[in-house]
Amino acid sequence: LHGVLREGATDEREYKRLVDSVKASTFTAFYTPPEIIGALASSLSEHGVSPHRFLDPSSGTGNFLSAFQPHFYNATAVPEATAYEKDLLTGRILRQLQPGTDVRVQGFEELPPQDNGRFDVAASNIPFGDIRVFDPLMDDGTARRFAMNSLHNYFFVKGLDAVREGGIVAFITSQGVMNSAMGTPVRQYLMERARLLSAIRLPNNLFTDYAGTEVGSDLIVLQKDTASGREYTGLEKAFVEVSTQADGTTQNEYFERTAAIVHTRGHVGTDPYGKP
């Protein structure tokens, strides 16, 4: 592997960047089972969603692109696909696998302002974690500023900026988006700018075969709707709120009212810090 990386690098400095890239992705890259992405793309297509302009803000090797491409709208013009991948080596692989895609090997925070409101669909398995993102374009409101404190919240707010009115944001994300009591302002902001189409809690062993990890994740599908004064549904109101369970964990009220948890059995585990 080191021989291949050294041969592919232009100089010693780039070789070291590629090695660092491989090491970092061991802890941060969770590849999504194709069956999940295929079901998402097919379901949206069955409901009339055929994107002409598609965005994957955290693309990996392009599984979301591959699943959505058969459903692109191409009646009048060539569809456009844009993919962001911050990891240097993964971005290079993505360019080889998706030659017709505008692959940008940089962070999603580099999305230029002129691309806001441009895309029909933004879909991805987004990164998560309490890592602050620097984005001057997001520093224009309390909820938006707060969203920059964690990757998962940031991607949702930024994703809604990127899609057009009526556009779809469909992200697989950590349970922190819906379950965090601290995240209430962000969920309120999302419901002020989008309709909640669907939210599904996925099994914690979903990524075991593909990434060798167990992590709690949700699939959240939103449709951008910035019209003021619209009525919220009961489930949209529930999406904003969390409650504390008897075991001390927090649970989004949406899941208290629906059966949208894919599971065989439920139990309380521990997070990376040993807490319930």
C-alpha positions as CSV (number, residue, x, y, z in Angstrom):
1,L,0.0,0.0,0.0
2,H,2.8,2.4,0.9
3,G,4.5,1.6,-2.4
4,V,1.3,2.4,-4.3
5,L,0.8,5.7,-2.4
6,R,4.4,6.7,-3.0
7,E,4.2,5.9,-6.7
8,G,1.0,7.9,-7.1
9,A,2.3,11.0,-5.2
10,T,3.9,13.9,-7.0
11,D,6.4,14.5,-4.1
12,E,7.3,13.4,-0.6
13,R,4.9,16.0,0.9
14,E,1.9,14.7,-1.0
15,Y,2.9,11.1,-0.1
16,K,2.7,12.0,3.6
17,R,-0.7,13.7,3.0
18,L,-2.0,10.5,1.4
19,V,-0.7,8.4,4.3
20,D,-2.4,10.7,6.8
21,S,-5.6,10.4,4.7
22,V,-5.6,6.6,4.9
23,K,-5.0,6.8,8.7
24,A,-7.8,9.4,9.3
25,S,-10.4,7.6,7.3
26,T,-10.0,4.5,9.5
27,F,-12.0,6.4,12.2
28,T,-14.3,8.6,10.2
29,A,-15.4,6.8,7.0
30,F,-18.6,4.7,7.4
31,Y,-19.6,3.3,4.0
32,T,-23.4,2.9,3.6
33,P,-24.9,-0.4,2.5
34,P,-26.0,0.0,-1.1
35,E,-29.4,-1.5,-0.4
36,I,-30.3,1.5,1.9
37,I,-29.2,4.1,-0.7
38,G,-31.0,2.2,-3.5
39,A,-34.2,2.1,-1.5
40,L,-34.0,5.8,-0.8
41,A,-33.3,6.8,-4.4
42,S,-36.1,4.5,-5.7
43,S,-38.6,5.7,-3.2
44,L,-38.0,9.4,-4.0
45,S,-38.3,8.5,-7.7
46,E,-41.6,6.8,-7.2
47,H,-42.8,10.0,-5.6
48,G,-41.8,12.0,-8.7
49,V,-38.3,13.2,-7.5
50,S,-36.0,13.0,-10.5
51,P,-33.2,15.5,-9.9
52,H,-31.6,17.4,-12.7
53,R,-29.0,18.9,-10.4
54,F,-27.8,16.5,-7.7
55,L,-25.4,17.2,-4.7
56,D,-23.6,14.8,-2.5
57,P,-21.8,16.9,0.2
58,S,-19.8,14.0,1.7
59,S,-19.5,11.6,-1.1
60,G,-16.9,9.0,-0.1
61,T,-16.4,6.8,-3.2
62,G,-19.8,7.8,-4.7
63,N,-22.4,5.2,-3.6
64,F,-25.1,7.8,-3.4
65,L,-24.2,9.1,-6.9
66,S,-24.4,5.6,-8.3
67,A,-27.8,4.9,-6.8
68,F,-29.4,8.2,-7.9
69,Q,-28.0,8.4,-11.4
70,P,-30.6,6.0,-12.9
71,H,-33.3,8.3,-11.6
72,F,-31.8,11.6,-12.9
73,Y,-34.1,13.8,-15.0
74,N,-32.6,14.1,-18.5
75,A,-35.4,15.0,-20.8
76,T,-34.2,18.4,-21.8
77,A,-30.6,18.7,-20.7
78,V,-27.6,16.7,-19.4
79,P,-28.0,16.2,-15.6
80,E,-25.5,17.8,-13.3
81,A,-23.9,16.0,-10.3
82,T,-21.6,17.7,-7.8
83,A,-19.7,15.8,-5.1
84,Y,-17.7,17.1,-2.2
85,E,-15.1,14.8,-0.6
86,K,-12.6,16.2,1.9
87,D,-10.3,13.2,2.1
88,L,-7.5,13.5,-0.5
89,L,-7.2,9.8,-1.4
90,T,-10.9,9.1,-1.4
91,G,-11.5,12.1,-3.6
92,R,-9.0,10.8,-6.1
93,I,-10.7,7.4,-6.2
94,L,-14.1,9.2,-6.6
95,R,-12.8,11.1,-9.7
96,Q,-11.8,7.8,-11.3
97,L,-15.1,6.1,-10.5
98,Q,-17.3,9.1,-11.4
99,P,-15.7,10.8,-14.5
100,G,-18.9,12.7,-15.3
101,T,-19.3,14.3,-11.9
102,D,-18.0,17.6,-10.7
103,V,-15.8,16.2,-7.9
104,R,-14.5,18.8,-5.5
105,V,-11.8,17.5,-3.2
106,Q,-12.5,19.9,-0.4
107,G,-14.9,20.4,2.5
108,F,-18.6,21.2,2.1
109,E,-17.9,24.6,3.7
110,E,-16.2,25.6,0.4
111,L,-19.5,25.5,-1.5
112,P,-19.6,28.9,-3.3
113,P,-22.5,31.3,-2.5
114,Q,-23.6,31.2,-6.1
115,D,-24.4,27.5,-5.7
116,N,-26.9,28.1,-2.9
117,G,-30.5,27.3,-4.1
118,R,-29.1,25.5,-7.2
119,F,-29.7,21.8,-6.5
120,D,-32.9,19.7,-6.7
121,V,-31.6,17.0,-4.3
122,A,-28.9,16.8,-1.7
123,A,-28.3,13.2,-0.4
124,S,-25.5,11.7,1.6
125,N,-24.3,9.9,4.6
126,I,-23.0,13.0,6.4
127,P,-20.2,13.1,8.9
128,F,-21.0,13.6,12.6
129,G,-19.3,14.8,15.8
130,D,-18.9,17.9,18.0
131,I,-16.3,19.4,15.6
132,R,-16.7,23.1,14.9
133,V,-16.9,24.2,11.3
134,F,-15.6,27.6,10.1
135,D,-18.0,29.1,7.5
136,P,-18.5,32.9,7.4
137,L,-21.6,32.4,5.3
138,M,-23.3,30.7,8.3
139,D,-22.5,33.3,10.8
140,D,-25.7,35.2,10.3
141,G,-28.2,34.0,12.9
142,T,-28.3,32.4,16.3
143,A,-29.4,28.9,15.2
144,R,-27.1,28.9,12.2
145,R,-24.2,30.0,14.4
146,F,-25.0,27.3,16.9
147,A,-25.2,24.7,14.1
148,M,-21.5,25.2,13.2
149,N,-20.6,23.7,16.6
150,S,-21.3,20.1,15.3
151,L,-20.8,18.6,11.9
152,H,-24.1,16.9,11.6
153,N,-26.2,20.0,12.4
154,Y,-24.0,22.1,10.1
155,F,-24.6,19.7,7.2
156,F,-28.4,19.9,7.5
157,V,-28.5,23.7,7.7
158,K,-25.9,24.0,4.8
159,G,-27.8,21.4,2.8
160,L,-31.0,23.3,3.0
161,D,-29.2,26.4,1.8
162,A,-27.9,24.5,-1.2
163,V,-31.2,23.1,-2.5
164,R,-33.9,25.1,-4.3
165,E,-37.3,25.9,-3.0
166,G,-39.1,22.5,-3.0
167,G,-35.8,20.7,-3.1
168,I,-35.1,17.6,-1.1
169,V,-32.4,17.0,1.6
170,A,-32.1,13.3,2.5
171,F,-29.2,12.6,4.9
172,I,-28.2,9.6,7.0
173,T,-26.8,11.0,10.2
174,S,-26.1,10.3,13.8
175,Q,-28.9,10.1,16.3
176,G,-27.5,13.4,17.7
177,V,-29.5,15.5,15.3
178,M,-32.8,14.3,16.6
179,N,-31.9,13.2,20.2
180,S,-29.8,16.0,21.5
181,A,-31.5,18.3,23.9
182,M,-28.9,21.0,23.0
183,G,-29.9,20.7,19.3
184,T,-33.5,22.0,19.8
185,P,-32.7,25.4,18.2
186,V,-31.4,23.7,15.1
187,R,-34.4,21.4,14.8
188,Q,-36.7,24.4,15.2
189,Y,-34.8,26.2,12.5
190,L,-35.1,23.2,10.1
191,M,-38.8,23.0,10.7
192,E,-39.1,26.8,9.9
193,R,-37.5,26.2,6.6
194,A,-38.6,22.7,5.5
195,R,-41.3,20.1,5.7
196,L,-40.5,16.9,7.4
197,L,-41.2,14.1,4.9
198,S,-39.8,11.2,6.8
199,A,-37.5,10.2,9.7
200,I,-36.5,6.6,10.3
201,R,-34.2,5.3,13.1
202,L,-31.9,2.7,11.6
203,P,-30.5,-0.4,13.4
204,N,-27.2,0.2,15.2
205,N,-25.5,-2.7,13.4
206,L,-26.4,-1.2,9.9
207,F,-22.7,-0.4,9.2
208,T,-21.1,-3.5,10.7
209,D,-20.5,-5.4,7.5
210,Y,-19.3,-2.3,5.5
211,A,-17.4,-0.3,8.2
212,G,-16.9,-2.7,11.1
213,T,-18.6,-0.4,13.5
214,E,-21.8,-0.1,15.5
215,V,-23.3,3.4,15.5
216,G,-26.8,4.8,16.0
217,S,-28.1,6.5,12.9
218,D,-31.2,8.1,11.4
219,L,-32.4,8.8,7.9
220,I,-34.0,12.2,7.7
221,V,-35.8,13.5,4.6
222,L,-36.8,17.2,4.4
223,Q,-38.3,19.3,1.6
224,K,-37.3,23.0,1.6
225,D,-40.3,25.3,2.2
226,T,-39.5,28.7,3.4
227,A,-43.0,30.1,3.1
228,S,-43.8,32.0,6.3
229,G,-47.0,31.3,8.3
230,R,-47.5,27.7,7.3
231,E,-49.1,25.3,9.7
232,Y,-46.8,22.7,11.3
233,T,-48.0,19.1,11.4
234,G,-48.1,17.3,14.8
235,L,-45.1,15.2,13.8
236,E,-43.1,18.3,12.8
237,K,-43.8,19.8,16.2
238,A,-42.7,16.5,17.8
239,F,-39.5,16.5,15.7
240,V,-38.3,19.6,17.5
241,E,-38.9,18.2,21.1
242,V,-36.9,15.7,23.1
243,S,-37.8,14.0,26.4
244,T,-35.7,12.4,29.1
245,Q,-36.3,8.7,29.6
246,A,-36.2,6.8,32.9
247,D,-32.7,5.6,32.2
248,G,-31.4,9.1,31.7
249,T,-31.2,9.0,27.9
250,T,-33.0,11.5,25.7
251,Q,-35.4,10.5,22.9
252,N,-37.0,12.6,20.2
253,E,-40.7,13.0,20.6
254,Y,-41.2,12.0,16.9
255,F,-40.3,8.4,17.8
256,E,-42.6,8.4,20.8
257,R,-45.5,9.0,18.3
258,T,-44.4,6.7,15.4
259,A,-43.1,3.2,14.8
260,A,-40.3,4.5,12.6
261,I,-37.6,2.5,14.3
262,V,-36.1,-0.4,12.4
263,H,-35.3,-3.0,15.0
264,T,-35.7,-6.5,16.3
265,R,-35.1,-5.6,19.9
266,G,-34.4,-2.4,21.9
267,H,-31.9,-2.1,24.7
268,V,-29.8,0.7,26.4
269,G,-26.1,0.6,25.5
270,T,-23.3,3.0,26.2
271,D,-21.9,5.8,24.2
272,P,-18.1,6.3,23.6
273,Y,-17.9,7.9,27.0
274,G,-19.6,5.1,28.9
275,K,-22.8,6.9,29.4
276,P,-26.3,5.4,28.6
